[in-house]
Amino acid sequence: MNKLAGIQEFVAVVDAGGFSAAAERLHMSRSAVGKTVARLEQRLGVRLCHRTTRAFALTAEGHAFYERSLRVLAEVEAAEFALTSEMAEPAGRMRISVPAIFGRRCVAPVVFDLARQYPRLRFDVSFTDRTVDLIEEGYDLIVRNTVLPDRAGLSARRIARQRMAICASPDYLAARGTPGALDDIAAHDAITYGRDGNARPWLFPDGRGGTFAAPTRSLLIVDDLEAAADAAASGLGLVWSPCWLIRDHVRAGRLVQVLIGLEPLIFDTFAVWPTAPFMPARLRVLVDALASRLPGMTGADREIK
């Protein structure tokens, strides 16, 4: 027995407000729709609706069955969409917003590879650190290095973990000495990230699920993380920076990591998109690619390599 037989017709009758309107939507005769719903009632052993030539009304059982039927049909539709989506080549336009530096250095290479792999994909990428309203501004996806507030209609997935480290140039350390503990940082020059003259604190896990700020003395405050790393590489002081940003400097010998034994702070990075019954293949491919290729260091992996 086909357990779904008659359910689609019944839901159509309820949605249309009657048998005649439902018959038009389904491209069936009114009598055929009526007989289908009658057979469903007979199989279930309950009356789902009261109907006359002029009126239609659901019974209490009909109301309950209608709500459940909607969920069943939605699941069937989602399963069919998922199957066809898996087989379909990702295509269409993707409008995304990413943080400026993290986007250029980490996200952009992933997007470029996807554009080469799937010629039918089109990307419109905005590199900005400003607050973006995903829904109001019409983005398909945004990437942000922060915990986003709960908001109805949005879905999110963690796609990266950014581990922080303290570094300085060999010349600076030779002249000023290497800090052996966090308290030593206060005696050193610090290059800090900040805006409007307000330096962002250098944060570390406190062992209780929270964070504490290390004491710093800012010699230079910049609103660009790359500039901060470059300043440290030129010998101006210590810098607290994401490992992915300073890795090339460390490998080239321009920067040396200090206080390696400390538990580092890790920032989570999220992809956020509008919630929908179905996730288009183009969106799924992008999110999966970001999650598989963006930085994902653990707290145990403290040394930059």
Secondary structure, 3 states (H helix, E strand, C coil): CCCCCCHHHHHHHHHHCCHHHHHHHHCCCHHHHHHHHHHHHHHHCCCCEEECCCCEEECHHHHHHHHHHHHHHHHHHHHHHHHHHHHCCCCEEEEEEECHHHHHHHHHHHHHHHHHHCCCEEEEEEECCCCCCCCCCCCCEEEECCCCCCCCCEEEEEEEEEEEEEEECHHHHHHHCCCCCHHHHHHCCEEEEEECCEECCEEEECCCCCEEEECCCEEEEECCHHHHHHHHHCCCCEEEEEHHHHHHHHHCCCCEEECCCCCCCEEEEEEEEECCCCCCHHHHHHHHHHHHHCCECCCCCCCCC
